Amino acid sequence: MALYRVFILLISLAVITHAGYINGDCQLLYQNGTPLQYIDWLYDLFLQPAIADISPVNTEIAIFKAVNIMGIVNHYSKYIDVELRNGSLILSLKKAFSMFEEMEENPALKLNVNFRCNEGSAGILMHWNVEDTNNHNPKFVIGASENFTFTLPLPFPPGIPLSCTTGIVVAATDVDFSTSALYFSFVEDHGLIVTGAWRAGRTYYPNITTNSYITEEADITLKVTDNGEPPRSTLATVHIRAHPTLSMKKHHHG
């Protein structure tokens, strides 16, 4: 029973662990004059509205009236600047926010600030959601190239998945947080179809399969489209080339 009580106590202590504290007379007031409550300092403060991911550098995301705050001891955020100016605490976006979607996995911002009060000290942890806009095109990825070459013994039969037989991996990614699917399709009909795609993180891999005999070399346009609003697309070229020794001579050049 004693061990059980110790276990429960440890769980309780873990639950009430927090990043903020107030051991002084610091106060922060919203623009309408309403002060932050003790619980706002003690536990994470979630602020509205959400921040648009296309917000430019120096956008002010929050302004508080600062009372009995003599200075900022330190603050921690890759994306938010903190300034005490004319009795106000002003929070604005750094230049680094322009790369937020490329660098982060979750659409949320966090800021930890510690203050020197008139008497004592205080610290607070603030959070914002980041509102995604579909402002990026999907991007094909394979090394440094957006072109994919499949070298096949021509004629090549239908019903064969090319990635399994050639080792060439076709992939695309999209950094927009709201993108939950990428759709692949061929612009021209030249014996290739996409039978689906699988996903690993933000990268999508189409299953490219032959649906008829391929008898000639060709350059085929592959299109990838995201499911954003409005949808955005990118094109790449898939090259079909005849294997120099395994193809029948009439099916390749040279």
N, C-alpha and C positions, 0 to 999 in steps of 0.2 A: 504493500500500500504506500509506503514511504517513497519508493522508487517511482510509483505512478504519479504521486503528487509533484515530485521533482520534474518529471517529464512534462506534466501539464504546465508547471510554472515556466519551464524553458520555452514551450510553445507560446505561452502568453507573452513573454518578453519579446519573442521574435515578431509576433503580430504587431506590437505597439512600437517597434523600432521605427524611427523616422529620421529624415534628413534635416528638417527645420528645427529651429529653437528660438526662444526669446528670453534673454536674461538681462533685459534692460528696458529703457523707456522709449525705444524706437516705435514709430507708427508709420504705416502706409495707408493712405486714403485713396479711394477711387475718385474719379473725376467729379462724381456727384456728391462728394464729401463723406461717403460711407467708409468707415475704417475697416481694415481687415480685422477679423476676429482672431482670438488666440489660437483657435483650431486651424485657421488658415496658415499661421506661422508654423505650427507644430507638425502639420501634415501637408502633403503635396497640394499646391494650389493650381487648379485647372482653370485656364482663362479662355474667354470667348471674345471675339469670333475667331474661327479658324484662320490661319494665315495662308493665303493663296501661294502656290508654289512658283508663280510668275512674279511675285512681289519684288520690286527693284531694291538695290542696295540702299541703305539708310532709311527704309520705310520704318516709321515708328509703330511698333506693335502694341505698346502699352505705355501709359503715363500715369504715375501715381504722385500725389502730394506727399512729400517726405517731411515728417515731423520728428524732431529730436534725433535725426540721423546726421552724424557729424562727418561720416566718410564711408567709403567702400573699402573693406579690408581686402577682399578678393572676389572674383566671380569666375564661373566655369561654364562656358558654352563655346562651341566652335562657330556658332552662327549668330549670336546675339551680342551686341555691344551694350554696355551699361554706363550711364552717366548721371551724376547729380548736377542739376543745373537750375539755378534760381528757385531753390526749394522744391524741385520736382525730381523724381526718379524717372528717367527716360530710357526706354528699351527699344533698340532699333536693330535692323538686320545688317549683318556684316556682308562683305563681298562674297565670302565663302558660301553664302546661302544660294548663290546662283548655281552651285554644283551639288545642292542638297540631294536631289533625286539620284544622281550618279553615285553618291557616296554612302547613302543610308538605305537600310532595308525597311524601316518603319516610318510612316508619315506623321511624325511627332517631333516637336522641339522641346528641349529641356534647358532650364537655366537655374543654376545654384548661385545665390548671392549672400555674402556675409557682410554685415554692417558694424561699424563702430557707432554706438549710441551716445547720447549726452551722458547717460549713465549706463554702463554695461555694454552688452553686445547682442546681436540677433542674426539669424540666418533664415533664408527661405528658399524653397524649391518650387519653381513654377513650370507649368506645362502648357503647351499649345498643340492642337491638332494642325496638320498641314493639309490644306484642301488641294487636291490634285486637279490639274487641267490637262487635257490630252494635248500636250504641246511638243511631243517628241514623235518622230517617225520611228517605226521599227527599224532595226539595223541587222543586216546579215553579218555573221561573224564566222570567219575561218582564216586564221592567221591575219595577214594584212590585206586579204583580197576579198572582194565580193563576187568573184567569178568561180564557178565550180566546174571541173572537167572530169567527165566519166569516160574512161578508155575501155571500150567494150569489143568483144569479138563479134563482128557483124557478119550476117544478120544475128540479132539478139532476140530471144523469145519473150513472149508476154508472161506476166505473172511473177516476175522476178524483182524482189526489193533491191535497189541499187546499192544502198549503203552496206548491206550485208555482203554483197559480192565484190565491191570495189574498194571498200574501206574509206571512201570519201564521205565526210560528215557534213551535211548541210544544216546550218543552225541560224537562228535569228533571236534577237533580244529586244526588249523595250523597257526603258527605265521608268515610264510613267507608273505611279503606284496603282492607278485605277485599272490598268490593263490586266485582265484576267485570262485572256486567250489571244493567240495569234492564229490566223487562218492563212494557209498556203494554197496557191493554185497556179496552174500553168496558163499563160496567156495564149500560147499557140498549142494546137493539138498535134503532137509529133510522137505519139506512142508512150508518153509519160503521164502519170496521174499521181496525185497525193491522196493517200488512203487514210490519213489521220496524222496526228502529231503527238509527241510526248514532251513533258516539261520537266526541267530540273532548275529550281529557283526561278530566275527571270528569263532563262534561255529555253527556247522551243526547238524541237527537232522534228522535221516532217518525215513521214514515211513515203519515200518516192519509189514507185513501182511501175514497171512496164505494163501497159494494157493492150499492146499489139506488137507485132514484130517491128523492130527498128532495123532498117536496112541501109540507111544513109547517115553520114555525119550531119550534124545540125547544131545550131545555136538557138536555144529555147529560153524564153523569158519566164522567170519564176517570180510570182508576186506574193508578198506577205502583207497582211492587213490586220491591224489591231481591232479590238472591240470597243474602242473609245468613242466618244461623241464630240465632234464628228470623227468617223474612222479615218485613220491615216495609213498610207501604204508606202512600200519601198519595192523596187525591182532589182533583180539580179539576173545574170545570164548563166544558164546551165549549158555546158558544151558537151556534145556527144562526139567522141572521136573514135575512129576505128583502131583496134589493136593492131600494131604493125605486123605481127607474125601469126596471130590467131584468127584474123579476119580473112574472108574470101577477097581476092584482089579487087574485084569490081566495086567493093563497098568502101574502099578508102582511097585517099589521094596520095600521090607520090610514087 
